Amino acid sequence: MRINKASSFPPSDPKQAQTLSKQSLYNKITQSYLKKDFRYWQWRILFSLIFGYAAFYLVRQNLPIAMTALTAEFGYTKTQLGWISTSFAIVYGVGKAVSGTFSDRSNARYFMTIGLFLSGCACFFMGFISSFYPFIILWTLNACFQSMGSPPCQRLLTHWFPPKQLGTRWAIWNSSHQIGTAVITVVAGAYLLEQFGWRSVFFVPAVLVMICSFFLFLGLRDTPESLGFASIEEHTAQKNNEPPPAETAESKLSFKEIFISRVLKNHLVWYMCWANLFFYIVRFGLLIWAPTFLTENKGSSLAKASWDVAGFDIAAIFGGIMAGYVSDKVFDGRRGPVGVIFMIILMILLLYLWQIPTGSNFLNAFVMFAIGFFVSGPQILQGVAAADFASKKAAGAANGLTGTFGYLGAAFSGVGIGKIVDIWGWNAAFVIFAAAAFVSAFFFALTWNHKATPPPPLKKARA
């Protein structure tokens, strides 16, 4: 192609020069506007995801609050209560893998909104149930719809934020877990349950969630490209004055080929699966049994235990953001080191909580707050790491797979821990929690030196 050297000189015609000057100014204004508009949509998407996923937790974490009342009214054993939680965990784990695969190829706005609305419907009807098996059936149906919440969030995060910001932004989104749990724990545990009975713990959150699904639909959009923006890779390159990213070999692969090569054959993703399985034994063991443990073993009232769990969730917000920020800034995108540190400290705190004397209400609250701080970090880091290792095109599927393993651990935390407590007491449960934390730290350690790896560039055929 011939280059017109004359075009590099200023035009001799003053009118032409003025036109070019106006065009240049227009381009600068347009670029500035687009950057501000893109940042607006980044934050709008992020806060919509926080709002929406917190709403999912309003109709998920209401069950642990109602457990004591269900035992009092129907005489359920801890094993029976454990089966309710375990049935949810199994169905949710399988559903998360399926939803992860579908969400990578679906419009996240519709996918997430429909799941939230249907979850609210299932929870509403649970308030009418008075027998054990219908209760399990509706709770597992709720699990199907709940599994439609997390994968679209993870997909949108990887499409709207670059890898160097992903840990921090993921942690900010992850605060939705704690916000939703804290709200339902305080509202339902400290007010609804005592004032209106256990059925209100299902009715009221369900109605709120169905209303929230409407606002979630208004706030969310799909990928940047769906709004006419460039992809996050192109936007980042433009922002840093770098050349546009080269086309990758991955762009020519089908989703099935990407899923096999970047997820199923990726040993780093499998390490995160095992780390998540053992971590979820701890996390869900605390989410399911903490109110019961504190009331039965530590002498707390149900209202006091609810406030302790709320403190646990509030601390988790700050712990998660700290973990994401440190992995981004201090360890340059490596999630493994932070995961190891958090899991080891968590193990020590669990052993300490176990040994606190009965009636030490202030100490219980303080240690629960500290545990909440360190339990959130690994939850965030395994999700970010799985997305890093699998690439954004398979982020939902990778997190669906790690989530399935996580909920196998959660399934054990339900009926397994319930049965263990019925037979051997709380001492045995806390030995298992501490051992699970140590094993999870081991699998995080196997990814110590690894971070996000971009797909290889597309090799051009020789002429």
Secondary structure, 3 states (H helix, E strand, C coil): CCCCHHHHCCCCCHHHHHHHHHHHHHHHHHHHHHHHHHHHHHHHHHHHHHHHHHHHHHCCCHHHHHHHHHHHHHCCCHHHHHHHHHHHHHHHHHHHHHHHHHHCCCCHHHHHHHHHHHHHHHHHHHCCCCCHHHHHHHHHHHHHHHCCCHHHHHHHHHHHCCHHHHHHHHHHHHHHHHHHHHHHHHHHHHHHHHHHCCCHHHHHHHHHHHHHHHHHHHHCCCCHHHHCCCCHHHHHHHHCCCCCCCCEHHHHCCHHHHHHHHHHCCHHHHHHHHHHHHHHHHHHHHHHHHHHHHHHHCCCCHHHHHHHHHHHHHHHHHHHHHHHHHHHHCCCCCCHHHHHHHHHHHHHHHHHHHHCCCCCHHHHHHHHHHHHHHHHHHHHHHHHHHHHHHCHHHHHHHHHHHHHHHHHHHHHHHHHHHHHHHHHCHHHHHHHHHHHHHHHHHHHHCCCCCCCCCCCECCCCCC
